[in-house]
Amino acid sequence: MSDKELERAQALEAKEREQQEQQQAAEFSESMEKVENVLTSSEAFIENNKKPLLIFLGAVVVVVLGLIWFLKSHNEKKAEANDAIFKAQSWFERDSFQLALSGNDDFIGFEEVADQYSSTPAGNLACAYAGICYKNLGKNDEAVKYLKKFSADDNLVSPAIYGAIGDCFFDSNNVKEAESYYKKAIDSKNNMIAPLYTYRLAMLYFNNGDNAKAADLMEKLKDDYPQSNEARDADKYIEYFQLKK
């Protein structure tokens, strides 16, 4: 390549480079203008909506802090409830039902635990204890009120509570309600609870003169739970009920 051709090529390359730099500068300027427009509009938005934004941010802070406080206080309340129910349980185990129910100057009883700590597991459990205390004190209406407040979704405690409610209605001669709750306990098919309340329901029918139903239930008890204590004398009861038909 001659010297002139080389100079021409270098001049062309320099011109192309200059054009590229001018194009990049123009693009950069355009981009900066867009950024400035965005920032300007954002600032204007924030300025124009400063009060609503501050209110919104304040609300978010309040919600977050409220949630933290709730979780902390709820955990603290659970611990308090567990401590509160402990002494009442110790008196319940000694069959001191009135003391366990009402408490004294040293501790609060199941009623107060159920009321003060209703949102905790201990408060829920206190309802069951209070109901059983009232039942043992012969106050069936109060017993039913507390037993119905108790909630559980297991297959042992829940049917036992149904049965206890049925017993309260049984003792109050409320046959319809007693039958309903005994059936709920039986439907659990729990090997400890269902035989007991199958037997109790048979006795309910017998006491109300429905010996055929009582005999049928004893047959069911014998077939479904042959190893249970309640089934041991089932044949004797069946024979007796059939004689009384």
KOLBAMAR-545286 format. One record per residue (C-alpha): residue number from 1; z, y negated, x. Coordinates in nm, 2 decimals, padded with zeros to 4 digits. Each point is the difference from the previous one (the first is absolute). Example, Ala and Ser with C-alpha at 12.3 -4.5 7.8 and 13.67 -1.06 7.14 Angstrom:
# residues 2
{i=1	Z=00.78	Y=00.45	X=01.23}
{i=2	Z=-00.07	Y=-00.34	X=00.14}
This chain:
# residues 245
{i=1	Z=00.00	Y=00.00	X=00.00}
{i=2	Z=-00.10	Y=-00.34	X=00.13}
{i=3	Z=00.25	Y=-00.29	X=00.04}
{i=4	Z=-00.15	Y=-00.18	X=-00.29}
{i=5	Z=00.03	Y=00.30	X=-00.23}
{i=6	Z=00.36	Y=00.05	X=00.11}
{i=7	Z=00.09	Y=-00.36	X=-00.08}
{i=8	Z=-00.17	Y=00.03	X=-00.34}
{i=9	Z=00.20	Y=00.31	X=-00.09}
{i=10	Z=00.33	Y=-00.16	X=00.11}
{i=11	Z=-00.08	Y=-00.31	X=-00.21}
{i=12	Z=-00.08	Y=00.22	X=-00.30}
{i=13	Z=00.33	Y=00.20	X=00.04}
{i=14	Z=00.20	Y=-00.33	X=00.04}
{i=15	Z=-00.16	Y=-00.14	X=-00.32}
{i=16	Z=00.08	Y=00.32	X=-00.20}
{i=17	Z=00.36	Y=00.00	X=00.13}
{i=18	Z=00.04	Y=-00.37	X=-00.10}
{i=19	Z=-00.13	Y=00.08	X=-00.35}
{i=20	Z=00.24	Y=00.29	X=-00.04}
{i=21	Z=00.29	Y=-00.22	X=00.11}
{i=22	Z=-00.10	Y=-00.27	X=-00.25}
{i=23	Z=-00.02	Y=00.26	X=-00.28}
{i=24	Z=00.35	Y=00.14	X=00.09}
{i=25	Z=00.14	Y=-00.35	X=00.01}
{i=26	Z=-00.15	Y=-00.07	X=-00.35}
{i=27	Z=00.14	Y=00.33	X=-00.13}
{i=28	Z=00.34	Y=-00.07	X=00.15}
{i=29	Z=00.00	Y=-00.35	X=-00.15}
{i=30	Z=-00.09	Y=00.15	X=-00.34}
{i=31	Z=00.28	Y=00.26	X=00.02}
{i=32	Z=00.26	Y=-00.26	X=00.10}
{i=33	Z=-00.11	Y=-00.21	X=-00.30}
{i=34	Z=00.05	Y=00.30	X=-00.23}
{i=35	Z=00.34	Y=00.07	X=00.15}
{i=36	Z=00.10	Y=-00.36	X=-00.04}
{i=37	Z=-00.11	Y=00.01	X=-00.36}
{i=38	Z=00.20	Y=00.32	X=-00.06}
{i=39	Z=00.31	Y=-00.15	X=00.16}
{i=40	Z=-00.04	Y=-00.33	X=-00.19}
{i=41	Z=-00.03	Y=00.18	X=-00.33}
{i=42	Z=00.29	Y=00.23	X=00.09}
{i=43	Z=00.21	Y=-00.30	X=00.09}
{i=44	Z=-00.10	Y=-00.17	X=-00.32}
{i=45	Z=00.08	Y=00.31	X=-00.20}
{i=46	Z=00.35	Y=00.03	X=00.16}
{i=47	Z=00.06	Y=-00.37	X=-00.04}
{i=48	Z=-00.11	Y=00.00	X=-00.36}
{i=49	Z=00.19	Y=00.32	X=-00.08}
{i=50	Z=00.30	Y=-00.05	X=00.23}
{i=51	Z=00.25	Y=00.01	X=-00.28}
{i=52	Z=-00.13	Y=00.31	X=-00.17}
{i=53	Z=-00.03	Y=00.18	X=00.34}
{i=54	Z=00.35	Y=-00.09	X=00.09}
{i=55	Z=00.12	Y=00.12	X=-00.33}
{i=56	Z=-00.19	Y=00.33	X=00.04}
{i=57	Z=00.13	Y=00.05	X=00.36}
{i=58	Z=00.35	Y=-00.08	X=-00.12}
{i=59	Z=-00.03	Y=00.26	X=-00.28}
{i=60	Z=-00.12	Y=00.26	X=00.25}
{i=61	Z=00.30	Y=-00.07	X=00.22}
{i=62	Z=00.23	Y=00.02	X=-00.30}
{i=63	Z=-00.14	Y=00.34	X=-00.11}
{i=64	Z=00.02	Y=00.15	X=00.35}
{i=65	Z=00.35	Y=-00.13	X=00.06}
{i=66	Z=00.10	Y=00.12	X=-00.35}
{i=67	Z=-00.13	Y=00.35	X=00.07}
{i=68	Z=00.18	Y=00.01	X=00.33}
{i=69	Z=00.32	Y=-00.11	X=-00.17}
{i=70	Z=-00.04	Y=00.25	X=-00.28}
{i=71	Z=-00.06	Y=00.29	X=00.23}
{i=72	Z=00.30	Y=-00.10	X=00.21}
{i=73	Z=00.23	Y=-00.06	X=-00.29}
{i=74	Z=-00.12	Y=00.31	X=-00.18}
{i=75	Z=00.09	Y=00.21	X=00.30}
{i=76	Z=00.33	Y=-00.17	X=00.03}
{i=77	Z=00.06	Y=00.06	X=-00.37}
{i=78	Z=-00.08	Y=00.37	X=00.03}
{i=79	Z=00.26	Y=00.03	X=00.28}
{i=80	Z=00.26	Y=-00.19	X=-00.21}
{i=81	Z=-00.08	Y=00.22	X=-00.30}
{i=82	Z=00.04	Y=00.32	X=00.20}
{i=83	Z=00.34	Y=-00.12	X=00.13}
{i=84	Z=00.11	Y=-00.11	X=-00.35}
{i=85	Z=-00.08	Y=00.33	X=-00.17}
{i=86	Z=00.17	Y=00.21	X=00.26}
{i=87	Z=00.36	Y=-00.05	X=-00.11}
{i=88	Z=-00.09	Y=00.05	X=-00.37}
{i=89	Z=-00.16	Y=00.33	X=00.09}
{i=90	Z=00.32	Y=00.11	X=00.17}
{i=91	Z=00.20	Y=-00.06	X=-00.31}
{i=92	Z=-00.27	Y=00.17	X=-00.22}
{i=93	Z=00.04	Y=00.31	X=00.22}
{i=94	Z=00.37	Y=00.00	X=-00.09}
{i=95	Z=-00.08	Y=-00.01	X=-00.37}
{i=96	Z=00.15	Y=-00.35	X=-00.02}
{i=97	Z=-00.29	Y=-00.11	X=-00.23}
{i=98	Z=00.15	Y=-00.32	X=-00.14}
{i=99	Z=00.09	Y=-00.13	X=00.35}
{i=100	Z=-00.34	Y=00.10	X=00.14}
{i=101	Z=-00.16	Y=-00.18	X=-00.29}
{i=102	Z=00.19	Y=-00.32	X=00.00}
{i=103	Z=00.13	Y=-00.03	X=00.35}
{i=104	Z=00.31	Y=-00.20	X=00.09}
{i=105	Z=00.10	Y=-00.29	X=00.23}
{i=106	Z=-00.11	Y=00.20	X=00.31}
{i=107	Z=-00.34	Y=00.11	X=-00.11}
{i=108	Z=-00.26	Y=-00.04	X=-00.27}
{i=109	Z=-00.08	Y=00.28	X=-00.24}
{i=110	Z=-00.33	Y=00.16	X=-00.10}
{i=111	Z=-00.05	Y=-00.25	X=-00.29}
{i=112	Z=00.01	Y=-00.30	X=00.23}
{i=113	Z=-00.21	Y=00.17	X=00.27}
{i=114	Z=-00.26	Y=00.08	X=-00.26}
{i=115	Z=00.00	Y=-00.36	X=-00.12}
{i=116	Z=00.02	Y=-00.19	X=00.34}
{i=117	Z=-00.24	Y=00.23	X=00.19}
{i=118	Z=-00.24	Y=00.11	X=-00.27}
{i=119	Z=-00.30	Y=-00.04	X=00.23}
{i=120	Z=00.13	Y=00.25	X=00.26}
{i=121	Z=00.01	Y=00.38	X=00.01}
{i=122	Z=00.38	Y=-00.01	X=-00.01}
{i=123	Z=00.00	Y=-00.22	X=-00.30}
{i=124	Z=-00.23	Y=00.24	X=-00.18}
{i=125	Z=00.22	Y=00.29	X=00.10}
{i=126	Z=00.31	Y=-00.19	X=-00.13}
{i=127	Z=-00.16	Y=00.01	X=-00.35}
{i=128	Z=00.00	Y=00.38	X=00.01}
{i=129	Z=00.36	Y=00.01	X=00.13}
{i=130	Z=00.11	Y=-00.25	X=-00.27}
{i=131	Z=-00.17	Y=00.20	X=-00.27}
{i=132	Z=00.17	Y=00.32	X=00.11}
{i=133	Z=00.34	Y=-00.18	X=00.02}
{i=134	Z=-00.04	Y=-00.13	X=-00.35}
{i=135	Z=-00.10	Y=00.35	X=-00.12}
{i=136	Z=00.31	Y=00.15	X=00.16}
{i=137	Z=00.21	Y=-00.27	X=-00.17}
{i=138	Z=-00.15	Y=00.09	X=-00.34}
{i=139	Z=-00.19	Y=-00.32	X=-00.04}
{i=140	Z=-00.34	Y=00.14	X=-00.08}
{i=141	Z=-00.18	Y=-00.32	X=-00.10}
{i=142	Z=00.09	Y=-00.18	X=00.32}
{i=143	Z=-00.09	Y=00.32	X=00.19}
{i=144	Z=-00.35	Y=00.01	X=-00.15}
{i=145	Z=-00.06	Y=-00.37	X=00.07}
{i=146	Z=00.07	Y=00.05	X=00.38}
{i=147	Z=-00.17	Y=00.34	X=00.03}
{i=148	Z=-00.32	Y=-00.15	X=-00.15}
{i=149	Z=00.00	Y=-00.28	X=00.26}
{i=150	Z=-00.01	Y=00.26	X=00.28}
{i=151	Z=-00.35	Y=00.08	X=00.13}
{i=152	Z=-00.11	Y=00.29	X=00.21}
{i=153	Z=-00.33	Y=00.19	X=00.04}
{i=154	Z=00.13	Y=00.32	X=00.17}
{i=155	Z=00.03	Y=00.34	X=-00.17}
{i=156	Z=00.38	Y=00.04	X=00.03}
{i=157	Z=00.19	Y=-00.32	X=-00.06}
{i=158	Z=-00.24	Y=-00.13	X=-00.27}
{i=159	Z=00.02	Y=00.31	X=-00.23}
{i=160	Z=00.38	Y=00.02	X=00.06}
{i=161	Z=00.03	Y=-00.36	X=-00.13}
{i=162	Z=-00.22	Y=00.09	X=-00.31}
{i=163	Z=00.24	Y=00.29	X=-00.06}
{i=164	Z=00.30	Y=-00.22	X=00.03}
{i=165	Z=-00.14	Y=-00.25	X=-00.25}
{i=166	Z=-00.07	Y=00.30	X=-00.23}
{i=167	Z=00.37	Y=00.11	X=00.04}
{i=168	Z=00.11	Y=-00.35	X=-00.10}
{i=169	Z=-00.21	Y=00.02	X=-00.32}
{i=170	Z=00.12	Y=00.36	X=-00.06}
{i=171	Z=00.36	Y=-00.12	X=00.02}
{i=172	Z=-00.08	Y=-00.28	X=-00.24}
{i=173	Z=-00.17	Y=00.24	X=-00.25}
{i=174	Z=-00.33	Y=-00.17	X=00.05}
{i=175	Z=-00.21	Y=00.32	X=-00.03}
{i=176	Z=-00.35	Y=-00.16	X=00.02}
{i=177	Z=00.07	Y=-00.20	X=00.32}
{i=178	Z=00.19	Y=00.29	X=00.16}
{i=179	Z=-00.29	Y=00.23	X=-00.07}
{i=180	Z=-00.25	Y=-00.25	X=00.15}
{i=181	Z=00.19	Y=-00.04	X=00.33}
{i=182	Z=00.08	Y=00.37	X=00.03}
{i=183	Z=-00.37	Y=00.07	X=-00.03}
{i=184	Z=-00.08	Y=-00.25	X=00.28}
{i=185	Z=00.25	Y=00.17	X=00.23}
{i=186	Z=-00.14	Y=00.34	X=-00.09}
{i=187	Z=-00.36	Y=-00.12	X=00.06}
{i=188	Z=00.09	Y=-00.06	X=00.37}
{i=189	Z=00.00	Y=00.38	X=00.05}
{i=190	Z=00.26	Y=-00.06	X=00.27}
{i=191	Z=00.18	Y=00.33	X=00.06}
{i=192	Z=00.34	Y=-00.16	X=00.00}
{i=193	Z=-00.04	Y=-00.25	X=-00.29}
{i=194	Z=-00.24	Y=00.16	X=-00.24}
{i=195	Z=00.21	Y=00.32	X=-00.07}
{i=196	Z=00.31	Y=-00.21	X=-00.07}
{i=197	Z=-00.17	Y=-00.22	X=-00.25}
{i=198	Z=-00.19	Y=00.29	X=-00.16}
{i=199	Z=00.34	Y=00.15	X=-00.07}
{i=200	Z=00.14	Y=-00.34	X=-00.12}
{i=201	Z=-00.29	Y=-00.05	X=-00.24}
{i=202	Z=00.05	Y=00.35	X=-00.14}
{i=203	Z=00.36	Y=-00.09	X=-00.07}
{i=204	Z=-00.11	Y=-00.32	X=-00.16}
{i=205	Z=-00.23	Y=00.19	X=-00.24}
{i=206	Z=00.27	Y=00.26	X=-00.07}
{i=207	Z=00.26	Y=-00.28	X=-00.08}
{i=208	Z=-00.25	Y=-00.14	X=-00.25}
{i=209	Z=-00.07	Y=00.33	X=-00.17}
{i=210	Z=-00.34	Y=00.06	X=00.15}
{i=211	Z=00.08	Y=00.35	X=00.13}
{i=212	Z=-00.36	Y=00.11	X=00.03}
{i=213	Z=-00.08	Y=-00.28	X=00.24}
{i=214	Z=00.31	Y=00.07	X=00.19}
{i=215	Z=-00.09	Y=00.37	X=00.04}
{i=216	Z=-00.36	Y=-00.09	X=00.11}
{i=217	Z=00.14	Y=-00.23	X=00.27}
{i=218	Z=00.23	Y=00.27	X=00.13}
{i=219	Z=-00.30	Y=00.23	X=00.02}
{i=220	Z=-00.18	Y=-00.27	X=00.20}
{i=221	Z=00.30	Y=-00.05	X=00.22}
{i=222	Z=00.01	Y=00.38	X=00.08}
{i=223	Z=-00.38	Y=00.01	X=00.07}
{i=224	Z=-00.04	Y=-00.32	X=00.20}
{i=225	Z=00.33	Y=00.00	X=00.20}
{i=226	Z=00.13	Y=00.36	X=00.00}
{i=227	Z=00.20	Y=-00.06	X=00.32}
{i=228	Z=00.18	Y=-00.31	X=-00.13}
{i=229	Z=00.37	Y=00.00	X=-00.10}
{i=230	Z=-00.09	Y=-00.11	X=-00.35}
{i=231	Z=-00.22	Y=00.30	X=-00.05}
{i=232	Z=00.27	Y=00.26	X=00.07}
{i=233	Z=00.13	Y=00.01	X=-00.36}
{i=234	Z=-00.33	Y=-00.08	X=-00.16}
{i=235	Z=-00.03	Y=00.34	X=-00.18}
{i=236	Z=00.35	Y=-00.04	X=-00.15}
{i=237	Z=-00.09	Y=-00.35	X=-00.13}
{i=238	Z=-00.33	Y=00.12	X=-00.14}
{i=239	Z=00.16	Y=00.29	X=-00.18}
{i=240	Z=00.27	Y=-00.24	X=-00.14}
{i=241	Z=-00.25	Y=-00.26	X=-00.11}
{i=242	Z=-00.22	Y=00.26	X=-00.17}
{i=243	Z=00.30	Y=00.13	X=-00.19}
{i=244	Z=00.07	Y=-00.35	X=-00.13}
{i=245	Z=-00.35	Y=-00.06	X=-00.13}
